[in-house]
Amino acid sequence: MAAESRQRVRLLLGLLAVLVLVAWWQFGGSPAGSAAVRPPTPAQSAPTAPGQTPSAVLAEGIGLDRLSEDRPAPQEGGRDPFRGGAAEPAPPGAGSSGPAKPVAPVAPPPPVVPMGPPQPPPPPPITVKFIGVVSRHDVGKVAVLSDGKNVYYGRAGEIVDGRWRIVSIGEESLQIEYVDGRGRQTVRLTG
């Protein structure tokens, strides 16, 4: 019993040592990582002239004096982001030196043609699953379908369950549509 408890203590001490090594390696073991975390010391900061504050040195480095400079005037004839098409080229010699040349008027958009009465909604999707094909030389290919409750079968051109017509049967899919010819779908073999 004493040997077993000593073994457990050694195991726990070993795990604790590994945990301490991992923590030291992750959070402070490398000199580069610790230097990146420390704030700059006064010796590392930029030298300042006598009577100059560090914020003034920072402002010079950023170039705040450029904010007070004059900016060029905006030019006419730029691209309108709210209109489609390519940007119109600026006339030669255009700029702030003279009156702008008149631009040809843009043709108004064509009038909106009413579309008539709203179209009826499309038929609902066909929810049967194609679960197999039975091939016999005397009958041909027979598709086996299921809607989750019942199992249906039929050949190409036949009406299944009074609702669907099988248009064609392939090796891995079939085409099926409603009896009135609407809603044709390809149903893949799902086994």
Secondary structure, 3 states (H helix, E strand, C coil): CHHHHHHHHHHHHHHHHHHHHHHHHHHCCCHHHHHHHCCCCCCCCCCCCCCCCHHHHHHHHHCHHHHHCCCCCCCCCCCCCCCCCCCCCCCCCCCCCCCCCCCCCCCCCCCCCCCCCCCCCCCCCCCCEEEEEEEECCCEEEEEEECCCCEEEECCCCEECCCEEEEEECCCEEEEEECCCCCCEEEEECC
